[in-house]
Amino acid sequence: MGTGKIRVAVFALVVCCFLAATAQADKFTDEVAKEQGAVKLVREVQRGDYDVITAEELKAKVDAKDNMIIIDTMPYEASYVKMHVPGAKQFLFPIPDMEEWDIKETDGKTQDDYIALLGPDKDKAIIVYCGFVKCTRSHNGAAWAKKLGYKNVYRFPGGIFAWKGADYPVETGAAK
């Protein structure tokens, strides 16, 4: 093997080692981010005292026409009208934790408005979602349903992004 070919082979080996090390570092860095997101979600669920549901589980409930109410907590015009889980009702919640009810954060709606939307059956399944896992609007919606005495409350953390990512059908439009 000539000197030039040896240099090329050594250079290629160095580049491969560098890329492998970089990929390995990215894998470890990515895992840190996943862990942080997972722990944040678990702590929100614990704090809110509700359960979680996957896109696949929610789709099965929708297909079975289970007795439930689905709440989309995203802004009406900017999100809900564009697409939402079939049958979902819209009720805006803020991203930061809402410890006390604040009508400035719920599009002027009150606790009584939320109770009216959820209905009188405290045992009915309530599924609350927003855009994606990092979005915490759904945490607020689920936590408030629990605070108001509803027993079967679920947060769909993947939200509309996971629903679309699973290639499930969406609805558009709808009255407020």
C-alpha positions in Angstrom: 0.0 0.0 0.0 1.5 3.4 -1.0 2.0 6.3 1.5 -0.9 8.2 0.0 -3.3 5.4 0.5 -2.1 4.9 4.0 -2.7 8.6 4.8 -6.2 8.3 3.3 -6.9 5.2 5.3 -5.6 6.8 8.5 -7.6 9.9 7.8 -10.7 7.9 7.2 -10.2 5.9 10.4 -9.8 9.2 12.4 -12.9 10.6 10.8 -14.9 7.4 11.6 -13.7 7.5 15.2 -14.6 11.1 15.5 -18.1 10.5 14.0 -18.6 7.5 16.3 -17.6 9.5 19.3 -19.8 12.3 18.3 -22.7 10.0 17.7 -22.1 8.3 21.1 -22.0 11.7 22.8 -25.2 12.8 21.1 -26.8 9.5 22.2 -25.9 10.2 25.8 -26.9 13.9 25.6 -30.2 12.9 24.0 -30.8 10.4 26.8 -30.4 13.2 29.4 -33.1 15.3 27.6 -35.4 12.3 27.5 -34.9 11.6 31.1 -35.6 15.2 32.1 -38.8 15.2 30.0 -40.0 11.9 31.5 -39.3 12.9 35.1 -41.1 16.3 34.5 -44.1 14.5 33.1 -44.2 12.0 36.0 -44.0 14.8 38.6 -46.8 16.7 36.9 -49.0 13.5 36.9 -48.2 12.9 40.6 -48.9 16.6 41.5 -52.2 16.5 39.5 -53.3 13.1 40.7 -54.6 12.1 37.3 -53.7 9.2 35.0 -52.2 9.2 31.5 -53.4 7.6 28.2 -51.6 7.0 24.9 -52.7 7.9 21.4 -53.4 4.2 20.7 -55.5 3.8 23.9 -57.5 7.0 23.2 -58.1 5.9 19.6 -59.5 2.6 20.9 -61.9 4.5 23.3 -63.0 6.8 20.4 -63.6 3.8 18.1 -65.5 2.1 20.9 -67.6 5.2 21.4 -66.8 5.1 25.1 -68.7 7.4 27.4 -66.1 10.1 27.8 -65.4 13.8 27.2 -62.2 14.9 25.4 -60.9 18.3 26.2 -58.5 20.2 23.9 -56.8 22.9 26.0 -55.1 24.7 23.1 -56.1 28.2 21.8 -59.4 28.1 19.8 -58.4 30.0 16.6 -54.7 29.2 16.5 -55.1 25.5 17.1 -58.5 23.9 17.8 -60.2 25.2 14.6 -57.2 24.0 12.5 -57.3 20.4 13.9 -58.4 18.5 17.0 -59.2 14.9 18.1 -62.6 13.9 16.7 -65.3 14.9 19.2 -63.0 17.0 21.4 -64.4 20.1 23.1 -62.2 23.2 23.4 -61.4 24.9 26.8 -58.2 27.0 27.0 -55.8 26.5 29.8 -52.4 28.3 30.3 -49.0 26.7 30.0 -47.7 27.7 33.4 -49.2 26.0 36.5 -52.6 27.6 37.3 -52.8 27.2 41.1 -55.8 29.5 41.4 -58.5 29.9 38.8 -57.7 32.9 36.6 -60.2 33.9 33.9 -57.5 35.9 32.2 -55.8 32.6 31.4 -58.9 30.6 30.4 -60.3 33.0 27.7 -62.7 34.6 30.2 -64.2 31.3 31.3 -64.9 30.4 34.9 -64.7 27.2 37.0 -68.5 26.9 36.5 -68.0 27.0 32.8 -65.5 24.2 33.0 -67.9 22.2 35.3 -70.7 22.7 32.8 -68.5 21.4 29.9 -67.4 18.4 31.9 -70.9 17.6 33.0 -72.5 16.3 36.3 -71.2 12.7 36.0 -68.0 12.7 38.2 -67.3 9.1 37.2 -67.2 9.8 33.4 -63.8 9.5 31.7 -62.3 12.8 31.0 -59.3 13.0 28.6 -57.4 16.2 28.4 -54.7 17.1 25.8 -52.8 19.9 24.3 -50.1 20.0 21.6 -47.3 17.7 22.6 -45.6 16.2 25.6 -43.7 19.4 26.7 -46.9 21.4 26.6 -48.5 21.7 30.1 -51.9 23.1 29.2 -53.2 19.5 29.5 -51.7 19.3 33.0 -53.7 22.3 34.1 -56.9 21.0 32.5 -56.5 17.5 34.0 -55.4 18.9 37.5 -58.4 21.2 37.6 -60.8 18.4 36.6 -59.4 16.4 39.6 -59.7 19.5 41.9 -63.3 19.8 40.9 -64.1 16.2 42.0 -63.9 14.2 38.8 -62.5 10.8 39.4 -61.5 9.3 36.0 -59.2 12.0 34.6 -56.6 11.2 32.0 -53.9 13.4 30.4 -53.0 12.5 26.8 -49.5 13.9 27.0 -48.6 13.3 23.3 -51.5 15.6 22.3 -52.5 16.4 18.8 -48.9 15.9 17.6 -48.9 12.3 18.7 -52.4 11.8 17.4 -51.3 13.1 13.9 -48.1 11.2 14.2 -50.0 8.0 14.6 -51.9 8.9 11.4 -55.3 9.1 13.2 -58.0 11.3 11.7 -58.6 14.8 12.9 -61.6 17.2 12.8 -61.4 20.8 11.8 -63.5 23.8 12.6 -66.4 23.6 15.1 -68.3 26.1 17.2 -66.9 27.5 20.4 
